[in-house]
Amino acid sequence: MTDANTTLVAISAAVEAQSAATIEIARNVEPASAGTSAVTSRMGLVTGEANETGDASREVLAAAADLSTQSDRLEGETGAFVEAPRTVV
């Protein structure tokens, strides 16, 4: 009978320890889940910002190409203007 009691006490203690560990795990899972959700949300924001930055970069590149074209045209027109009096003389 003493062996049975000892075994029951040991089982009871083990079940209690396992129950406490399970409660602790459950308590830690909720904040970890909330943290994961926050990180996921922020990653979505960063992705959106990166896409906007890419769009802005493409617009700047197009504007720079347009400016280069206008500069080339202006250089040609300026050259023609400067040469025009020489051809008259």
FENHULIN-V644146 format. One record per pair of residues at least 12 apart in sequence whose C-alpha atoms are under 6 Angstrom apart, sorted by the first residue. I is the first residue (numbers start at 0). J is the second residue. Records with the same first field share a line. If there is no record, write none. Layout:
I=J, J
//
This chain:
none
//
